[in-house]
Structure formats: C-alpha cells, structure tokens
Amino acid sequence: MKFSWQIAVFSTVLFILASGSYSIENFHQAFPIIEPDPGHTKLRLAREGLEAIEKITTPIAAVAVIGPYRSGKSFTLNQLLSLSCYEGFGVGHMRDTKTKGIWVWGTPVEMDINGVKTSVFYLDTEGFESIGKSNVYDDRIFALATVMSSVLIYNLPETIREADISRLSFAVELAEEFYGRVKGQDVAFEPAKLLWLIQRDFLQGKSVQEMVDEALRHVPNSDDDKNIDQVNRIRDSLAIMGDNSTAFSLPQPHLQRTKLCDMKDAELDPLYVKKREQLKEVVASIIRPKIVQGKSLTGKEFVSFLEQILEALNKGEIPSTGSLVEVFNKGILERCLKLYNERTANMVLPMPGESLQKVHEEHKEAAMNLFDEQHFGRHHAKKSVDKLDEEIEKVYKNILLANEYQSSKLCEALYTRCEDKMDHLQVLKLPTMAKFNAGFLQCNQSFHSECVGPSKINYEKRMIKMLEKSKSLFIKDYNNRLFNWLVAFSLVMVVVGRFIIKFFLVEIGAWILFIFLETYTRMFWSAESLYYNPAWHFIVATWETLVYSPILDLDRWAIPMCVIVVIFVIYWRCYGRRKHGPRWLLPVYSNPKDQHRTE
C-alpha cells in the first residue's frame, strides 16, 4: 500500500510537470485579476483571474463596483449576480474579506445588447480608506476600475461627501479627454457609465437625484480655499458627462446586517427586493460592450488592454489621465511618424537647405494634421503632440545629416572634376588664354548649377581659391611659354628665311624680333616687364587669334598642320622650283652658280 501511494504521488507530480502550467477547471468562483504589491503602492496582474477572461471570444463588458471600505460592495455584487455570500464574492462582515486589488466573477453573464451577444463580467474592488494603504493605491484602484468597466457603480452609504466628489476627478478627466470631445464617434474608449448607488435606511425626503444634484452644486468659497476650488471644478466638469451618469437609491435590505448572508429574499425587506430588481434592469439598460480604438474587445484583447493601462498607471506616482492618453495615442503617433517617413523617403538628396526645410515643414504639417484628426484627448494630448514633434525632429536631424553627406559627396566630385580640368588646361601644347577662360567658365558654371545643399558654401570658397590659383599660375606660365616660343620662333625663322625659302626679308624680320626680345627684357631687367607693354598685348591678341577660335583649335591640329607644312616645303624645295621656276615676289639670295650659267 505504501509503495502504491508513492507511485500515485509520483505520477501526479509528473503529470503536473508535463502539463507545464496549472489550468482552471471550475470558473464558477471569484478570481483576482489585479493584486497589490507587498507595499500596497502599485498593482500587478494576477494570471489566475486573467485565464477566466481570456477564454471569452465574444465582446466583453464589465460592471465594477467601487466605494469606501466596508460599504457593502461585495454583497451588492452578489445580489446583482443572484449569488449567496457563500458562493459569491467574500463579504467583509461575514469573514475576512478576500477583496485585495480587483476580483472578477469567473462566469460571465451572457446578454444580448443591441443584437450583439455580450459577455458581462462583474468586478469587485478593494474599498477606499482602509487601514495600511496609501491614497496613491486607492487612486490607482479607482482609475483602473474607471477605465476597465462599462458601468461604474459608485456605492455610497447614506449620503454623498466632499471626498466622494473629489474621487471622481479621474473619471471626469477621462470624460473631458475622450467622451465629451467626440461623443457619438469611434473613440479610444468611452469612459464608464457612472451609476450613483446610495444605500440608506430611509427613502423619505430628497430623492437620490436631488441629493446628487445638490452635491454637485457650487460651494461658496469666499476664503479662496484651493481644495474647495478643486472640488468645484470637478462639479463643473461633471456636467460634461451629461447622460453618462445615473442616480439610484437602494434601501437597506434588513436591520440586522450581519445576518444578511443567511437570509432568503422572503426574509428581506420587500421594498429592497423590488428596488434590487430595478437596479438589475438599470444596469442591463446602460451597459455596452467595451470599445477600444473603435472595436469591441474579446477576452484576450481585453487582457492586453488591461496590461497597457496597468503599465501606464504604475509609471507615475499618481494615476495620470495624460499617461493613459499616451497609451491610446501611441499607435496614432506611429502612423503619423510612418507617414512622415514615407514622404521624406521620396526626397532626392542632396537639395538646398531652404528647399529641404520647406519640404520638411510640409510633411510635418501633414503628419500633424493626421494626428489632429485621429488623436484622443484634449487637454493631455499636448504631451503626445510634443512627443510626435520630438520624434519628427529626430528623423529630420538624420535627414539633415544625410543631406549634408550627399551634398559634400556631390560637391567634392564636382570640385575634383574642375581641379582635374584646370590641371589639364595648365599643360596645353599651345597655351591659349581663350581656351583656358572657356574651360574656366564652363567649370565654374557647372559647379554652381550642380553643387547643391549645405556644403555648397564651403566648396564655393574652396572653388574660388582653386580657380584663382590656377588662373594665376596659368597666366604666368602662359606669358613665359609664349615668350620662349617667340624667341625660338625667331631663331627658326632666321634659319628658314636663310637656308630653306631664302627670303631675305623673312630673315631680317626674324633677326629684328629676336634682338627686340633679348634686348628689351635685359633693358628692363625681366621678361615680366614685357607683359605690360602694348606691343605684347598685340602679340598676345595675334597669338590667340591664330591658336584658338570656335572653328579651329590649333592645340589639337598643330602637329598635323606642321607635318603638312613640312611636306609642302620639302616638295616645293625639291620639285616645285624645277617645274615651275622661281616666282618669288620678295628679294632672295643670289646663287653664284646661277649667275655663271647665265653669262
């Protein structure tokens, strides 16, 4: 027997390990879905209760009951669910309450709401103002219940106090941010319908609606008390909710409240039973499926929604409507940023800074307009707008860097091309100022037209220095080379005039040119002084006319033309004189042999 018992235990352990996780089989009970941390300051998810919600595939609605500690919330929920205290939510006066955080009844109530099958969950919340908790913790419970629920039952004993009004500030902010702004349209979520449930021992005198209206009237504040001002602002803001709130009174079920859990309906006050049934009808009439981003939530979507909200609430020291607005605007921010990125991706870089700024502002305006059309919240949406602006500016900074890089890359390539061209013009076979100036102008124009973007200014400065330096070097080399060419040309013409064509005047002219070049430069100490002489300008103009023109570029055709001239001279020297005889128009040297033959 002992061995069999050990086998059974071992098999059970293996089964649990193999299954991987504990699974709930009986959902007809209450489960925690939100529980406090050990310090009772923040909230965390309880997976046990979330499993009961995640299995729901139909649209979900939630009814949450909030209120002070030991105000009868759990008993009221059991009454709405038609459950006894022994099978429903734990009741405080009967035994130690289990309601720490937020609990859910595992089996939803199926309802047909406007033709839509809806699973309605009932939520019990930890009471306010209990011992050992901070106000921040109470605020988070209230805020979470406000956001989660479709109907928020504010359970109050006897009457409405100033503190009860103050607690509605979060619900009012939500109404201002979401419901009041776009009523009747798809919104991030519609805040819960507020049901004022006041339980009291008597029903005479003022009606519950009169009590609510009176509680929401302005309180005189002659002393400018900040707390009274704050509550008065909440009173004013509650008008925004309009038909989003309902007042309902419920008499005490019995004088002996500690025995309520052991009583049947027949033992309770008949008026209470009647009003309780009316309360069920009121709740059923105002409940609607939970809508988020224009879509009703299923179980898994509801849990995901709950995780986002809990994360937003736990971030700050106190619940912030602004943080919830950020949660709902997160997806819209991503879409707006994506629109900006898609439009800027089509830009061809580089481009001028002014043009880039203009395009950026146009695309940013389009993204901001999209955000204005779709965002949630009025007052607290500014933080989301600032965040969108910040994200767009980050992208724009990267675009500026990319534009600067592409501009630098393009201008550097153009600068290098011009520099190579200037170097090429420096080593022309036959230097010509006209050709250099034409290349200089073309290079300068192409650079100014093609180099764009923020790097253009810096490269323009570099370009000016490079071109000025190239031009200065070219002019100096141009004059020196032209001077040397003229000296060499004069000596060549002396030889040609004397020995080849034997033109006396050609030789004389060549000697005069040679003597002038040599004596002038020595008289004035340098060849550079010649470059300022009017005669030199005439020589330069003549050279430019011969060497370079739009029709003939002698730098390209000099060698072919020289070859042709040499061939022509050789031909004429060898054959032309014999065939045609001498026909000189200028004086030539006389040949003694020719004179002897003539005699």
C-alpha angles and dihedrals in degrees: 000000000000091000091049091051091053091050091052093050091046091050091050092052091049090050092052092047092047093050089058096212142028114263126203114237102174112053094171092101142067120278132186114243098170122033134178124250117243092270094052091231104102137032132231137186122267108211094202094070095037089062089062090054098041093061091065113100098177125079113288133223127180133207113200127188118207132174146112123323113280094009096130100263097140093045090050091051091050089051091051090050093044090238131140121237089251095059102027135053116333114264116218101219091049099051139336107309119246093199103114111147113341126330131193131206102241097220112064123214111244113225135173106229114183090331094312120117103231131186109219118203123196118218129200118201134201111261124253125250097022119153120273098024133106124235088241090062092050090049092053092050090050094045093049093048090049093053098040100047134077091201120031112198109201101203111203128172118227102332148357119272131196089252090056090055092047092055090061092067092097093050090047092051090052090050091051093046099045120003101038093047102052106016112174094021133093106278136177088263134328110239115243122279104256115228115189104210111187117184116196141157095242136041100191122109121021120023119239090251090054089049091052093046091049092048090052095051119109116272115220111252108187091153093055092238107187093213092054090047090053093050091046090054089052089050090053093047093051088072087070090067090058108160088010090090133061132187122217133171126210123188122223110276094222141349092240098065096172090065097048094105091060095049128096123216090263090061095049126087106281090221090055091050090050094048091045091057089048089052090054089053092048091051092047091049097053101037118107134177114274108262121200122174089352094304132102113239129238122205098274092043090050091053091049089049090050092052091054093049094047091051090051093049095047094052096074134048090246132024109276126201086201091060090052090049087055090054093054094041093049094088092044091051089053092050093048092048090048090053090052092047093049093051096045090047088068093059116111110226138244103046135153115283093240092051092047091050091050093049090046092053092048093051092042090052090051090052092047091048090052089051091049090053096049109024124113126229134032112218099026096040089085090080089055090048090051090049092050090048090049093050092047091050090052090054090045091053089055089049090051090052091048091048091050091049094048091045091051091047093050096043091047090054091049092046091050091048091052092045091053090048092051090049089051092051090051091065102046114152090229108026114225127179092205092057092045092050091048091052091043092053094045092049092047094048094047090049094051093047099042103034107083137160136050094315093061095088094053093044091047089059091049090046093053092050093047094048093046091049092047092048093048092050092045094051092049093047091041094057093043093049092045091050092050090045090054092049091049091043092054092052092046091050090051089057093042093047094048106037109018112034093008094217106164094200092048091056092046092049091048091051091049091051092048093048092047093052094047098042098041094053092047093047092052094037098238144043090235090070088062091061092070094052116107089229089059091053089053090051090048092049091049091048092049091050092052100040105041135025135141088261102040129031105192090191087071098036102036096098096046090047092049090051090051092049092048091050090048093049093048091047093049092045094051105033112005098070094048094051102038102022125225113317103169121164092191131058114275136192113273119237115222091211090056091051092050091051090051093054 
